């Protein structure tokens, strides 16, 4: 099975995956036409470091390197500050227009900061996942962003745990962005440490996120051939 290489700075990637769930529509697209259309939703920076291109561009390059001979089409429709409920409405239109095989949805941070009730957030995410499945579109979720001051915030933690629970119930992949960035943040301490919100914008942070997403998609495509974990 092809594997996306992970740099030493991103080695804690084992905490980034909460499930290894199959991506049947992605697998079909790869087998039938060697082309994969990915619709990206959620807040994400337009640049990653001086080289630019954004983290979705990194995912595109990594997947093309990993899935040899496959054309990857990334369609970025992320809107900064958007709540899950608003994204869900807009996503339906974009899915109809772009006809993606996979939706990459970074979700939860804005809802947690806006104090959206966790049960309301859960309903929104679950209903949207069900809608995507009904329209033969796979989904990979990207969890909440890391901020040091939120590590003890009860509502932030509740929304983060809610997203994991919904992902498990729906058997979809979720990238644990918070934990991955928390580990990287700790690794930076004692060096030229980045403050909590700066690491979100750092090239290292989003490079790791891109690697985790690419690896999750690869695992999802080949999940049926992997031994089941206890």
C-alpha positions in Angstrom: 0.0 0.0 0.0 1.3 3.4 -0.9 2.1 5.6 2.2 2.4 9.3 2.5 5.8 10.1 4.1 5.6 12.0 7.4 8.4 14.3 8.5 10.0 14.0 11.9 8.1 17.1 13.1 4.8 15.3 12.3 5.6 11.9 13.7 2.9 12.2 16.4 0.5 11.6 13.5 -0.7 8.4 15.3 -2.9 10.7 17.3 -4.3 12.3 14.2 -6.5 9.4 13.0 -9.4 8.3 15.1 -10.6 5.7 12.6 -9.5 3.9 9.5 -12.8 3.9 7.6 -13.2 3.0 3.9 -13.8 5.7 1.3 -15.9 3.8 -1.3 -16.6 6.6 -3.6 -13.0 7.7 -3.6 -11.9 4.2 -4.4 -14.4 4.0 -7.3 -13.2 7.3 -8.7 -9.6 6.1 -8.6 -10.4 2.8 -10.2 -12.7 4.0 -12.9 -11.1 7.3 -14.1 -7.8 7.9 -12.3 -9.2 11.2 -11.2 -10.2 12.4 -7.7 -12.2 15.6 -7.1 -12.0 16.9 -3.5 -14.2 19.8 -2.2 -12.5 21.5 0.8 -14.7 23.3 3.3 -13.9 25.1 6.6 -11.5 27.9 7.6 -8.0 27.4 6.1 -5.2 29.8 5.3 -4.6 30.9 1.7 -0.8 30.7 2.3 1.5 28.3 4.0 4.8 29.9 4.5 6.7 31.9 1.9 6.0 29.3 -0.8 2.3 29.9 -0.6 -0.4 27.7 -2.2 -2.3 26.9 1.0 -2.6 23.6 2.8 -5.1 22.2 0.2 -2.4 22.7 -2.5 0.0 20.7 -0.3 -2.6 17.9 0.0 -3.0 17.9 -3.8 0.7 17.5 -4.3 1.1 14.8 -1.7 -1.8 12.8 -3.0 -0.5 13.0 -6.6 2.8 11.8 -5.3 1.2 8.9 -3.3 -1.5 7.8 -5.7 0.7 7.6 -8.8 -1.0 8.3 -12.1 -4.0 9.9 -10.5 -5.1 13.5 -11.2 -6.1 15.3 -8.0 -8.5 18.2 -8.3 -8.8 20.3 -5.2 -11.7 22.8 -5.0 -11.3 25.1 -2.0 -14.5 26.7 -0.8 -13.5 27.4 2.8 -14.9 30.6 4.4 -13.3 32.0 7.5 -15.5 32.1 10.6 -18.3 30.0 9.1 -20.4 27.9 11.5 -21.2 24.3 10.7 -24.9 25.0 10.1 -24.1 27.7 7.5 -21.4 25.5 5.9 -23.9 22.7 5.6 -26.4 24.8 3.6 -23.7 26.1 1.3 -22.1 22.7 0.9 -25.2 21.3 -0.7 -25.0 23.9 -3.5 -21.3 23.4 -4.0 -21.6 19.6 -4.2 -24.3 20.0 -6.9 -22.0 22.4 -8.8 -18.6 20.7 -8.4 -19.6 17.0 -8.2 -16.8 15.9 -5.8 -15.9 12.4 -4.8 -14.8 13.6 -1.4 -15.6 16.5 0.9 -12.8 17.6 3.3 -14.5 19.5 6.1 -12.6 21.4 8.8 -15.3 22.0 11.3 -16.0 22.7 15.0 -13.6 25.5 15.9 -16.0 28.4 15.0 -19.0 26.6 16.6 -17.0 26.1 19.9 -15.9 29.8 19.9 -19.5 31.0 19.2 -20.9 28.8 22.0 -23.1 26.7 19.7 -24.6 24.0 21.9 -22.8 20.7 21.4 -26.0 18.7 20.8 -27.0 21.2 18.1 -23.6 21.0 16.5 -23.8 17.1 16.6 -27.2 17.1 14.8 -25.8 19.5 12.1 -22.7 17.4 11.4 -24.5 14.1 11.5 -27.3 15.2 9.1 -24.7 16.6 6.7 -22.7 13.4 6.7 -25.8 11.4 6.0 -26.7 13.8 3.2 -23.3 13.4 1.6 -23.4 9.6 1.9 -26.9 9.6 0.3 -25.4 11.6 -2.6 -22.4 9.2 -2.9 -19.8 11.6 -1.6 -17.3 10.5 1.0 -16.2 12.8 3.8 -13.1 13.3 5.9 -13.5 15.6 8.9 -10.7 17.9 10.2 -11.1 18.6 13.9 -10.8 21.7 16.0 -7.7 24.0 15.9 -5.3 24.1 18.8 -5.2 27.2 21.1 -3.5 26.9 24.5 -6.1 28.9 26.3 -8.8 26.4 25.1 -7.2 23.3 26.6 -9.3 23.8 29.7 -12.3 25.4 28.2 -15.3 23.0 29.0 -17.3 24.0 25.9 -14.4 23.8 23.5 -13.6 20.3 24.9 -17.2 19.3 24.7 -17.5 20.2 21.0 -14.2 18.5 20.2 -15.4 15.3 21.9 -18.8 15.6 20.2 -17.1 15.7 16.8 -15.1 12.5 17.6 -18.3 10.8 18.8 -20.3 11.7 15.7 -17.4 10.6 13.4 -17.3 7.2 15.2 -21.0 6.7 15.0 -21.0 7.6 11.3 -17.9 5.6 10.6 -16.0 8.5 8.9 -12.4 9.6 9.2 -11.6 12.5 11.5 -8.2 14.2 11.7 -7.4 15.1 15.3 -5.9 18.5 14.5 -6.0 19.8 18.0 -3.9 16.9 19.5 -1.4 17.0 16.6 -0.8 20.7 16.9 -0.7 20.5 20.7 2.2 18.0 20.4 4.0 20.2 17.8 3.5 23.2 20.0 5.1 21.5 23.0 8.0 20.4 20.8 8.6 24.1 19.9 8.8 25.1 23.6 12.3 25.8 24.7 13.3 26.8 21.1 11.8 29.7 19.2 8.4 28.9 20.5 5.3 29.9 18.6 2.4 31.4 20.5 -0.8 29.4 20.5 -2.6 31.1 17.6 0.5 31.6 15.5 1.1 27.9 15.2 -2.1 27.6 13.4 -0.7 29.9 10.7 2.7 28.3 10.6 4.0 26.5 7.7 5.0 23.6 10.0 1.6 23.2 11.4 -0.4 23.2 8.2 2.3 21.1 6.5 1.6 18.5 9.1 -2.1 18.8 8.7 -1.7 18.3 4.9 0.4 15.2 5.6 -2.2 13.8 8.0 -5.1 14.4 5.6 -3.2 12.8 2.6 -2.3 9.8 4.8 -5.9 9.5 6.0 -7.3 9.5 2.5 -4.7 6.9 1.4 -5.7 4.7 4.4 -9.3 5.2 3.6 -8.9 4.0 0.0 -7.0 0.9 1.1 -8.9 0.3 4.3 -10.5 -3.0 3.1 -7.0 -4.5 2.6 -5.8 -3.6 6.0 -6.1 -6.0 9.0 -8.8 -4.9 11.4 -7.6 -3.5 14.7 -9.1 -4.8 18.0 
